[in-house]
Every structure is written in structure tokens, then in C-alpha cells.
Amino acid sequence: MAVPLNTKHHPQGPRWATRTTEETFQCRRCGACCTGEGVVNVSEEECERIARFLGLSLEEFLARYTVHEEGFERALIDGEGGDAPCVFLQRNEKGLASCRIQGEAKPRQCRDFPTRWRRADTHKRCKAFADDGR
């Protein structure tokens, strides 16, 4: 469940829901935001940008990396692994997570997390929040 940041009904209270901003969030590259239950919804425009970034035709990108989810235009598929990682999640030799999609090609849903929206369990999953006592 996504939690908008202006909520008064957040499990940790309204102060937690508004405390983290783009300026204060310090990603620890744990990858928790890119694993587990949930989908990354992508619009047709986002699909076009990602396809260009990856050097693929739109048709190839759609066939290889997306599924049609009822009620949504498209969603990115999960990658391999029991924790249902995003297909674009990668880890370096130290285990630090990063995304293969960068800059403006990255889906808005991903760029906005966790400063403009977050999952109800982000405070339990995200290392940056756990390290910060949130």
C-alpha cells in the first residue's frame, strides 16, 4: 500500500510521513525499495524513454520487460529471485544496489520514492529509515 506523504493516518504518525525530503533522504543502496510485493507502473511515454535509454525498439522493450496489469497501462516485470526484485535492479561486488535505468529515463514512480510516496512498511524495510531510527 502506498502512503502519500501528507497522510494523517500513517502507522508511525503524521510527523514521520512528512519528515523525509529529497534534501534529507540518504539512500544506503540496500535495494529493499526494488524488491518484494508490488509493481512499477509505467506509462507509454515512460516506456518510450526507457526503450531509448536501453537502445531498444519500443516493441522489443514492451515484449521483454513489461506486462499488462489490469487497471494499469503497463508494469515492469520482476527479475529472477525469491524476493521478486525489479528486473532492472543490479548489485555490485559489494552487494550495493543500483538501477540499470538512470536519469529522466527512470520511471517517475521510482524517482519519487520515498520522498513523495512510500510503502506502508518502508520504515521496516528501508535501511536508510532503519539507520535513522524511523
Rosetta constraint file for C-alpha pairs under 8 A:
AtomPair CA 1 CA 119 HARMONIC 5.46 0.50
AtomPair CA 1 CA 120 HARMONIC 5.80 0.50
AtomPair CA 2 CA 117 HARMONIC 6.45 0.50
AtomPair CA 2 CA 118 HARMONIC 5.38 0.50
AtomPair CA 2 CA 119 HARMONIC 4.45 0.50
AtomPair CA 2 CA 120 HARMONIC 6.12 0.50
AtomPair CA 3 CA 7 HARMONIC 7.09 0.50
AtomPair CA 3 CA 10 HARMONIC 7.30 0.50
AtomPair CA 3 CA 117 HARMONIC 5.68 0.50
AtomPair CA 3 CA 118 HARMONIC 5.22 0.50
AtomPair CA 3 CA 119 HARMONIC 5.61 0.50
AtomPair CA 3 CA 120 HARMONIC 5.78 0.50
AtomPair CA 4 CA 17 HARMONIC 7.76 0.50
AtomPair CA 4 CA 116 HARMONIC 6.86 0.50
AtomPair CA 4 CA 117 HARMONIC 4.87 0.50
AtomPair CA 4 CA 118 HARMONIC 6.82 0.50
AtomPair CA 5 CA 17 HARMONIC 5.03 0.50
AtomPair CA 5 CA 18 HARMONIC 5.40 0.50
AtomPair CA 5 CA 115 HARMONIC 7.81 0.50
AtomPair CA 5 CA 116 HARMONIC 6.14 0.50
AtomPair CA 5 CA 117 HARMONIC 5.79 0.50
AtomPair CA 5 CA 118 HARMONIC 7.69 0.50
AtomPair CA 6 CA 14 HARMONIC 7.33 0.50
AtomPair CA 6 CA 17 HARMONIC 6.69 0.50
AtomPair CA 6 CA 18 HARMONIC 6.48 0.50
AtomPair CA 7 CA 14 HARMONIC 6.15 0.50
AtomPair CA 7 CA 17 HARMONIC 6.71 0.50
AtomPair CA 8 CA 13 HARMONIC 6.62 0.50
AtomPair CA 8 CA 14 HARMONIC 4.74 0.50
AtomPair CA 8 CA 17 HARMONIC 8.00 0.50
AtomPair CA 9 CA 13 HARMONIC 6.42 0.50
AtomPair CA 9 CA 14 HARMONIC 6.63 0.50
AtomPair CA 10 CA 14 HARMONIC 5.93 0.50
AtomPair CA 10 CA 16 HARMONIC 7.81 0.50
AtomPair CA 10 CA 17 HARMONIC 6.47 0.50
AtomPair CA 10 CA 120 HARMONIC 7.52 0.50
AtomPair CA 11 CA 120 HARMONIC 7.52 0.50
AtomPair CA 12 CA 16 HARMONIC 5.91 0.50
AtomPair CA 12 CA 17 HARMONIC 7.42 0.50
AtomPair CA 13 CA 17 HARMONIC 6.72 0.50
AtomPair CA 14 CA 18 HARMONIC 6.58 0.50
AtomPair CA 15 CA 19 HARMONIC 5.96 0.50
AtomPair CA 16 CA 20 HARMONIC 7.60 0.50
AtomPair CA 16 CA 134 HARMONIC 7.26 0.50
AtomPair CA 20 CA 24 HARMONIC 5.91 0.50
AtomPair CA 20 CA 25 HARMONIC 5.80 0.50
AtomPair CA 20 CA 114 HARMONIC 7.95 0.50
AtomPair CA 20 CA 115 HARMONIC 6.08 0.50
AtomPair CA 21 CA 25 HARMONIC 5.90 0.50
AtomPair CA 21 CA 115 HARMONIC 5.10 0.50
AtomPair CA 21 CA 116 HARMONIC 7.78 0.50
AtomPair CA 22 CA 115 HARMONIC 5.57 0.50
AtomPair CA 25 CA 115 HARMONIC 7.33 0.50
AtomPair CA 25 CA 128 HARMONIC 7.61 0.50
AtomPair CA 26 CA 128 HARMONIC 6.29 0.50
AtomPair CA 27 CA 127 HARMONIC 7.96 0.50
AtomPair CA 27 CA 128 HARMONIC 5.74 0.50
AtomPair CA 28 CA 127 HARMONIC 6.29 0.50
AtomPair CA 28 CA 128 HARMONIC 5.57 0.50
AtomPair CA 29 CA 96 HARMONIC 5.34 0.50
AtomPair CA 29 CA 97 HARMONIC 4.86 0.50
AtomPair CA 29 CA 98 HARMONIC 6.64 0.50
AtomPair CA 30 CA 96 HARMONIC 6.12 0.50
AtomPair CA 30 CA 97 HARMONIC 5.77 0.50
AtomPair CA 30 CA 126 HARMONIC 7.16 0.50
AtomPair CA 30 CA 127 HARMONIC 6.21 0.50
AtomPair CA 31 CA 35 HARMONIC 6.72 0.50
AtomPair CA 31 CA 89 HARMONIC 7.54 0.50
AtomPair CA 31 CA 96 HARMONIC 7.49 0.50
AtomPair CA 31 CA 97 HARMONIC 5.06 0.50
AtomPair CA 31 CA 98 HARMONIC 7.26 0.50
AtomPair CA 31 CA 126 HARMONIC 8.00 0.50
AtomPair CA 32 CA 36 HARMONIC 7.57 0.50
AtomPair CA 32 CA 125 HARMONIC 5.98 0.50
AtomPair CA 32 CA 126 HARMONIC 5.70 0.50
AtomPair CA 32 CA 127 HARMONIC 7.72 0.50
AtomPair CA 33 CA 122 HARMONIC 7.76 0.50
AtomPair CA 33 CA 125 HARMONIC 7.66 0.50
AtomPair CA 33 CA 126 HARMONIC 6.71 0.50
AtomPair CA 34 CA 85 HARMONIC 5.69 0.50
AtomPair CA 34 CA 86 HARMONIC 5.47 0.50
AtomPair CA 34 CA 89 HARMONIC 6.70 0.50
AtomPair CA 35 CA 83 HARMONIC 5.78 0.50
AtomPair CA 35 CA 84 HARMONIC 5.38 0.50
AtomPair CA 35 CA 85 HARMONIC 4.08 0.50
AtomPair CA 35 CA 86 HARMONIC 6.16 0.50
AtomPair CA 36 CA 83 HARMONIC 5.31 0.50
AtomPair CA 36 CA 84 HARMONIC 5.16 0.50
AtomPair CA 36 CA 85 HARMONIC 6.45 0.50
AtomPair CA 37 CA 84 HARMONIC 7.01 0.50
AtomPair CA 39 CA 75 HARMONIC 6.21 0.50
AtomPair CA 39 CA 76 HARMONIC 6.87 0.50
AtomPair CA 39 CA 77 HARMONIC 7.93 0.50
AtomPair CA 40 CA 75 HARMONIC 5.36 0.50
AtomPair CA 40 CA 76 HARMONIC 5.59 0.50
AtomPair CA 40 CA 107 HARMONIC 7.89 0.50
AtomPair CA 40 CA 109 HARMONIC 6.74 0.50
AtomPair CA 40 CA 110 HARMONIC 7.54 0.50
AtomPair CA 41 CA 72 HARMONIC 6.96 0.50
AtomPair CA 41 CA 73 HARMONIC 7.32 0.50
AtomPair CA 41 CA 74 HARMONIC 5.78 0.50
AtomPair CA 41 CA 75 HARMONIC 4.33 0.50
AtomPair CA 41 CA 76 HARMONIC 6.62 0.50
AtomPair CA 41 CA 109 HARMONIC 7.24 0.50
AtomPair CA 42 CA 46 HARMONIC 5.76 0.50
AtomPair CA 42 CA 47 HARMONIC 6.35 0.50
AtomPair CA 42 CA 73 HARMONIC 6.84 0.50
AtomPair CA 42 CA 74 HARMONIC 5.40 0.50
AtomPair CA 42 CA 75 HARMONIC 5.56 0.50
AtomPair CA 42 CA 76 HARMONIC 7.11 0.50
AtomPair CA 42 CA 107 HARMONIC 6.43 0.50
AtomPair CA 43 CA 47 HARMONIC 6.21 0.50
AtomPair CA 43 CA 73 HARMONIC 6.04 0.50
AtomPair CA 43 CA 74 HARMONIC 6.51 0.50
AtomPair CA 44 CA 48 HARMONIC 6.27 0.50
AtomPair CA 44 CA 73 HARMONIC 7.34 0.50
AtomPair CA 44 CA 74 HARMONIC 7.76 0.50
AtomPair CA 45 CA 49 HARMONIC 6.38 0.50
AtomPair CA 46 CA 50 HARMONIC 6.11 0.50
AtomPair CA 46 CA 105 HARMONIC 6.86 0.50
AtomPair CA 46 CA 106 HARMONIC 7.77 0.50
AtomPair CA 46 CA 107 HARMONIC 6.11 0.50
AtomPair CA 47 CA 51 HARMONIC 5.99 0.50
AtomPair CA 47 CA 58 HARMONIC 6.99 0.50
AtomPair CA 47 CA 61 HARMONIC 7.46 0.50
AtomPair CA 47 CA 62 HARMONIC 7.32 0.50
AtomPair CA 48 CA 52 HARMONIC 6.25 0.50
AtomPair CA 48 CA 58 HARMONIC 5.84 0.50
AtomPair CA 49 CA 53 HARMONIC 6.17 0.50
AtomPair CA 49 CA 104 HARMONIC 7.77 0.50
AtomPair CA 49 CA 105 HARMONIC 5.12 0.50
AtomPair CA 50 CA 54 HARMONIC 6.15 0.50
AtomPair CA 50 CA 61 HARMONIC 7.97 0.50
AtomPair CA 50 CA 101 HARMONIC 7.08 0.50
AtomPair CA 50 CA 105 HARMONIC 5.02 0.50
AtomPair CA 50 CA 106 HARMONIC 6.92 0.50
AtomPair CA 51 CA 55 HARMONIC 5.99 0.50
AtomPair CA 51 CA 56 HARMONIC 4.93 0.50
AtomPair CA 51 CA 57 HARMONIC 6.02 0.50
AtomPair CA 51 CA 58 HARMONIC 5.53 0.50
AtomPair CA 51 CA 61 HARMONIC 5.56 0.50
AtomPair CA 52 CA 56 HARMONIC 6.00 0.50
AtomPair CA 52 CA 57 HARMONIC 7.21 0.50
AtomPair CA 52 CA 58 HARMONIC 7.81 0.50
AtomPair CA 53 CA 101 HARMONIC 7.35 0.50
AtomPair CA 53 CA 105 HARMONIC 6.38 0.50
AtomPair CA 54 CA 101 HARMONIC 7.86 0.50
AtomPair CA 56 CA 60 HARMONIC 6.12 0.50
AtomPair CA 56 CA 61 HARMONIC 6.02 0.50
AtomPair CA 57 CA 61 HARMONIC 6.21 0.50
AtomPair CA 58 CA 62 HARMONIC 6.11 0.50
AtomPair CA 59 CA 63 HARMONIC 6.16 0.50
AtomPair CA 60 CA 64 HARMONIC 5.97 0.50
AtomPair CA 61 CA 65 HARMONIC 5.67 0.50
AtomPair CA 61 CA 66 HARMONIC 7.32 0.50
AtomPair CA 62 CA 66 HARMONIC 5.12 0.50
AtomPair CA 62 CA 67 HARMONIC 7.49 0.50
AtomPair CA 63 CA 67 HARMONIC 7.76 0.50
AtomPair CA 65 CA 76 HARMONIC 5.76 0.50
AtomPair CA 65 CA 77 HARMONIC 5.62 0.50
AtomPair CA 65 CA 87 HARMONIC 7.39 0.50
AtomPair CA 66 CA 74 HARMONIC 6.26 0.50
AtomPair CA 66 CA 75 HARMONIC 5.39 0.50
AtomPair CA 66 CA 76 HARMONIC 4.44 0.50
AtomPair CA 66 CA 77 HARMONIC 5.21 0.50
AtomPair CA 67 CA 74 HARMONIC 5.73 0.50
AtomPair CA 67 CA 75 HARMONIC 5.45 0.50
AtomPair CA 67 CA 76 HARMONIC 6.42 0.50
AtomPair CA 67 CA 77 HARMONIC 6.30 0.50
AtomPair CA 68 CA 72 HARMONIC 7.05 0.50
AtomPair CA 68 CA 73 HARMONIC 6.31 0.50
AtomPair CA 68 CA 74 HARMONIC 4.64 0.50
AtomPair CA 68 CA 75 HARMONIC 6.21 0.50
AtomPair CA 69 CA 73 HARMONIC 6.84 0.50
AtomPair CA 69 CA 74 HARMONIC 5.93 0.50
AtomPair CA 69 CA 75 HARMONIC 6.32 0.50
AtomPair CA 76 CA 86 HARMONIC 7.32 0.50
AtomPair CA 76 CA 87 HARMONIC 7.27 0.50
AtomPair CA 77 CA 86 HARMONIC 6.74 0.50
AtomPair CA 77 CA 87 HARMONIC 6.07 0.50
AtomPair CA 78 CA 84 HARMONIC 5.56 0.50
AtomPair CA 78 CA 85 HARMONIC 5.56 0.50
AtomPair CA 78 CA 86 HARMONIC 4.73 0.50
AtomPair CA 78 CA 87 HARMONIC 4.96 0.50
AtomPair CA 79 CA 84 HARMONIC 6.31 0.50
AtomPair CA 79 CA 85 HARMONIC 5.24 0.50
AtomPair CA 79 CA 86 HARMONIC 5.28 0.50
AtomPair CA 79 CA 87 HARMONIC 3.82 0.50
AtomPair CA 79 CA 88 HARMONIC 7.33 0.50
AtomPair CA 79 CA 89 HARMONIC 7.85 0.50
AtomPair CA 80 CA 84 HARMONIC 6.75 0.50
AtomPair CA 80 CA 85 HARMONIC 6.83 0.50
AtomPair CA 80 CA 87 HARMONIC 7.38 0.50
AtomPair CA 81 CA 85 HARMONIC 6.70 0.50
AtomPair CA 85 CA 89 HARMONIC 6.51 0.50
AtomPair CA 88 CA 99 HARMONIC 5.59 0.50
AtomPair CA 88 CA 100 HARMONIC 5.28 0.50
AtomPair CA 88 CA 101 HARMONIC 6.90 0.50
AtomPair CA 89 CA 97 HARMONIC 6.70 0.50
AtomPair CA 89 CA 98 HARMONIC 5.95 0.50
AtomPair CA 89 CA 99 HARMONIC 4.89 0.50
AtomPair CA 89 CA 100 HARMONIC 6.53 0.50
AtomPair CA 90 CA 97 HARMONIC 5.67 0.50
AtomPair CA 90 CA 98 HARMONIC 5.43 0.50
AtomPair CA 90 CA 99 HARMONIC 5.95 0.50
AtomPair CA 90 CA 100 HARMONIC 6.75 0.50
AtomPair CA 91 CA 95 HARMONIC 5.12 0.50
AtomPair CA 91 CA 96 HARMONIC 5.18 0.50
AtomPair CA 91 CA 97 HARMONIC 4.43 0.50
AtomPair CA 91 CA 98 HARMONIC 6.15 0.50
AtomPair CA 92 CA 96 HARMONIC 5.51 0.50
AtomPair CA 92 CA 97 HARMONIC 6.75 0.50
AtomPair CA 101 CA 105 HARMONIC 6.24 0.50
AtomPair CA 101 CA 106 HARMONIC 5.26 0.50
AtomPair CA 102 CA 106 HARMONIC 5.32 0.50
AtomPair CA 106 CA 110 HARMONIC 6.69 0.50
AtomPair CA 106 CA 111 HARMONIC 6.53 0.50
AtomPair CA 107 CA 111 HARMONIC 6.36 0.50
AtomPair CA 108 CA 112 HARMONIC 5.95 0.50
AtomPair CA 109 CA 113 HARMONIC 6.47 0.50
AtomPair CA 112 CA 116 HARMONIC 5.18 0.50
AtomPair CA 112 CA 117 HARMONIC 6.54 0.50
AtomPair CA 113 CA 117 HARMONIC 5.60 0.50
AtomPair CA 113 CA 118 HARMONIC 5.92 0.50
AtomPair CA 114 CA 118 HARMONIC 4.88 0.50
AtomPair CA 118 CA 122 HARMONIC 6.33 0.50
AtomPair CA 121 CA 125 HARMONIC 6.33 0.50
AtomPair CA 122 CA 126 HARMONIC 5.44 0.50
AtomPair CA 122 CA 129 HARMONIC 7.53 0.50
AtomPair CA 123 CA 129 HARMONIC 5.43 0.50
AtomPair CA 123 CA 130 HARMONIC 6.30 0.50
AtomPair CA 123 CA 134 HARMONIC 5.89 0.50
AtomPair CA 124 CA 129 HARMONIC 7.61 0.50
AtomPair CA 124 CA 130 HARMONIC 6.59 0.50
AtomPair CA 125 CA 129 HARMONIC 7.99 0.50
AtomPair CA 125 CA 130 HARMONIC 7.55 0.50
AtomPair CA 126 CA 130 HARMONIC 6.27 0.50
AtomPair CA 127 CA 131 HARMONIC 5.84 0.50
AtomPair CA 128 CA 132 HARMONIC 6.19 0.50
AtomPair CA 129 CA 133 HARMONIC 6.32 0.50
AtomPair CA 129 CA 134 HARMONIC 5.07 0.50
AtomPair CA 130 CA 134 HARMONIC 5.71 0.50
